Amino acid sequence: MEIKKVTDKAFRKYGRVITEIDFSDLVEKLSETECPENIVYEASVEILESVPVFEEIRSKIYGELPIEIGYCNGNNYMLNALEYHRASEVNVAGTDAVLLVGWMPDVTDDWTYDTSLVEAYLVPKGTAGELYPTTLHYAPCNASEDGFRMAIILPRQTNFKLEQKHEDGEDAHLTAKNKWLLGHPDGGLPEGSPMGLIGKNISLL
């Protein structure tokens, strides 16, 4: 699979590289977080939310909305699922990492998506990328054997536990607050997870 860079013009369909903010203190704090053999995700992490740049991100990127900073770290080479939010997600790379992304308008009326449409983009260490709400994405993938660290910035309470049942159409794909999921049958997701991906479960190996 061809891996482009987020600085490539083709990435503009999915998001943009943020250059107006210095994320170096966040990248430094991210190096203190765990990087396990598998994947770990934490939506809100105090040591990351305590960095001085937190307020600048909240003000300039999210228009003063409450935000959370967490991380997704570990080792992964598979697609497994795609998700989307009703707001942009900002990813800040603590290591080189690869994002597998798709485009929301390509999801069909019956909430399926062909994985042959997925594209791969390298996010170099220290780079901050905004993923637009129309961008399908999931856990990052390794760019090297050393694993990946990625800070994840979203509106506050995104990916928190749901308070109600959600059962029909798109609503049935809501698996956490502000998180709609399209799983792959071979993705190893928890039993009962909503499916939607058709085609190969993409692997970078």
C-alpha positions as CSV (number, residue, x, y, z in Angstrom):
1,M,0.0,0.0,0.0
2,E,1.4,3.4,-0.9
3,I,2.1,5.6,2.1
4,K,1.9,9.3,1.4
5,K,2.9,12.1,3.7
6,V,0.4,14.4,5.5
7,T,2.2,17.3,3.8
8,D,1.1,15.8,0.4
9,K,-1.6,17.8,-1.4
10,A,-3.8,14.7,-1.5
11,F,-4.2,14.9,2.3
12,R,-6.2,18.2,2.1
13,K,-9.3,16.1,1.5
14,Y,-8.9,14.7,5.0
15,G,-7.4,17.5,7.0
16,R,-4.5,19.8,7.4
17,V,-1.1,20.1,9.1
18,I,-1.3,22.7,11.9
19,T,1.7,25.1,11.8
20,E,0.5,28.0,13.8
21,I,1.0,26.4,17.2
22,D,4.1,25.0,18.9
23,F,3.3,21.5,20.2
24,S,6.8,20.6,21.4
25,D,5.9,20.6,25.1
26,L,3.0,18.2,24.4
27,V,5.3,15.9,22.4
28,E,7.8,15.9,25.3
29,K,5.1,14.9,27.8
30,L,3.8,12.3,25.4
31,S,7.2,10.5,25.7
32,E,6.4,9.8,29.4
33,T,3.2,7.8,28.5
34,E,3.2,4.0,28.1
35,C,3.8,2.3,24.7
36,P,2.5,-1.3,25.2
37,E,2.8,-4.3,22.9
38,N,-0.8,-3.9,21.8
39,I,-2.9,-0.6,21.7
40,V,-4.0,1.5,24.6
41,Y,-6.3,4.5,24.4
42,E,-7.0,7.1,27.1
43,A,-9.4,9.9,26.3
44,S,-8.3,12.4,29.0
45,V,-4.8,12.4,30.6
46,E,-3.9,14.9,33.3
47,I,-0.2,15.2,32.4
48,L,-1.1,16.0,28.8
49,E,-3.8,18.5,29.7
50,S,-1.5,20.3,32.0
51,V,0.8,21.5,29.2
52,P,0.9,25.3,28.6
53,V,-0.2,24.9,25.0
54,F,-3.6,23.4,26.2
55,E,-5.3,26.7,26.4
56,E,-4.0,27.8,23.0
57,I,-5.3,24.7,21.4
58,R,-8.7,25.1,23.1
59,S,-8.9,28.8,21.9
60,K,-7.5,28.7,18.4
61,I,-8.4,25.2,17.1
62,Y,-11.7,24.6,19.0
63,G,-13.0,28.1,19.3
64,E,-13.0,28.0,23.2
65,L,-15.0,24.8,23.5
66,P,-14.0,22.5,26.3
67,I,-11.5,19.9,25.1
68,E,-9.7,16.8,26.2
69,I,-6.2,15.5,25.5
70,G,-5.4,11.8,25.7
71,Y,-3.3,9.4,23.8
72,C,-3.4,6.3,21.6
73,N,-0.1,4.4,21.9
74,G,1.2,0.9,21.2
75,N,1.8,-1.4,18.2
76,N,-0.5,-1.9,15.3
77,Y,-0.4,-2.7,11.6
78,M,-4.1,-3.4,10.9
79,L,-7.1,-1.3,9.9
80,N,-9.7,-3.2,12.0
81,A,-12.3,-0.4,12.0
82,L,-13.0,3.1,11.0
83,E,-14.7,5.8,13.2
84,Y,-15.8,9.4,12.9
85,H,-16.9,12.3,15.1
86,R,-19.0,15.4,14.7
87,A,-15.9,17.6,15.2
88,S,-12.3,17.7,14.1
89,E,-9.8,15.5,15.8
90,V,-6.2,16.8,16.3
91,N,-3.4,14.2,16.3
92,V,0.0,15.1,17.5
93,A,2.7,12.6,16.8
94,G,5.1,11.6,19.6
95,T,6.8,9.3,17.1
96,D,6.5,8.7,13.4
97,A,3.1,7.0,12.8
98,V,0.9,6.0,9.9
99,L,-2.8,6.9,9.7
100,L,-5.3,4.9,7.6
101,V,-8.1,7.2,6.5
102,G,-11.3,7.3,4.5
103,W,-13.9,9.9,3.4
104,M,-17.3,10.0,5.0
105,P,-19.2,10.8,1.8
106,D,-18.1,7.4,0.5
107,V,-20.1,5.6,3.2
108,T,-23.2,4.0,1.5
109,D,-26.8,4.6,2.5
110,D,-26.8,1.2,4.3
111,W,-23.8,2.3,6.4
112,T,-21.1,0.2,4.7
113,Y,-17.7,1.3,3.4
114,D,-15.3,-0.4,0.9
115,T,-11.8,-0.6,2.4
116,S,-10.3,-0.4,-1.1
117,L,-10.9,3.3,-0.7
118,V,-8.7,3.7,2.4
119,E,-5.5,5.7,2.0
120,A,-2.3,5.7,4.2
121,Y,-0.4,8.8,5.4
122,L,2.8,9.1,7.3
123,V,2.7,11.6,10.3
124,P,6.3,12.4,11.2
125,K,7.2,12.9,14.9
126,G,6.3,16.4,16.2
127,T,3.7,16.9,13.5
128,A,0.1,18.0,14.4
129,G,-2.6,17.1,12.0
130,E,-6.3,18.2,12.1
131,L,-8.6,15.4,10.8
132,Y,-11.9,16.9,9.6
133,P,-15.3,15.5,10.8
134,T,-15.7,13.9,7.4
135,T,-12.5,11.9,7.8
136,L,-12.9,8.2,8.8
137,H,-10.0,7.0,10.9
138,Y,-9.0,4.7,13.7
139,A,-5.9,3.7,15.7
140,P,-2.6,4.7,14.2
141,C,-0.2,2.2,12.7
142,N,3.5,1.6,13.3
143,A,6.0,3.5,11.1
144,S,8.8,1.4,12.7
145,E,9.1,-1.6,15.0
146,D,9.4,0.7,18.0
147,G,5.7,1.3,18.2
148,F,3.8,4.7,18.1
149,R,2.7,7.4,20.4
150,M,-0.1,9.8,19.3
151,A,-1.8,12.5,21.4
152,I,-5.5,12.7,20.6
153,I,-7.3,16.0,21.0
154,L,-11.1,16.2,20.9
155,P,-14.1,18.1,22.3
156,R,-14.6,17.2,26.0
157,Q,-16.4,13.9,26.7
158,T,-15.8,12.5,23.3
159,N,-15.3,8.7,23.6
160,F,-16.9,8.7,27.1
161,K,-19.5,6.1,28.0
162,L,-22.9,6.5,26.5
163,E,-26.0,7.2,28.6
164,Q,-28.7,5.9,26.3
165,K,-29.3,3.0,23.9
166,H,-28.8,3.6,20.2
167,E,-30.3,1.0,17.9
168,D,-31.3,2.1,14.3
169,G,-29.5,3.2,11.2
170,E,-26.5,5.5,11.8
171,D,-27.5,5.7,15.5
172,A,-26.7,2.0,15.9
173,H,-23.1,2.8,15.0
174,L,-22.7,5.2,18.0
175,T,-20.5,3.2,20.4
176,A,-19.3,6.1,22.7
177,K,-20.1,9.8,23.0
178,N,-19.4,11.5,19.7
179,K,-18.0,8.2,18.2
180,W,-19.6,6.4,15.3
181,L,-17.9,3.1,14.4
182,L,-17.8,0.9,11.3
183,G,-16.1,-2.3,12.3
184,H,-14.5,-5.0,10.1
185,P,-15.6,-8.6,10.7
186,D,-12.0,-9.7,11.0
187,G,-11.0,-6.7,13.2
188,G,-11.1,-8.5,16.6
189,L,-13.6,-6.0,18.0
190,P,-15.7,-6.8,21.1
191,E,-18.8,-8.9,20.5
192,G,-21.7,-6.8,19.5
193,S,-19.7,-4.0,17.9
194,P,-21.4,-2.5,14.8
195,M,-19.9,-3.7,11.5
196,G,-19.8,-1.8,8.2
197,L,-16.4,-2.3,6.5
198,I,-16.4,-4.5,3.4
199,G,-13.4,-5.8,1.6
200,K,-10.0,-6.6,3.0
201,N,-8.9,-5.8,6.6
202,I,-5.9,-3.7,5.5
203,S,-2.5,-4.7,6.9
204,L,0.7,-2.6,6.5
205,L,2.9,-5.7,7.0
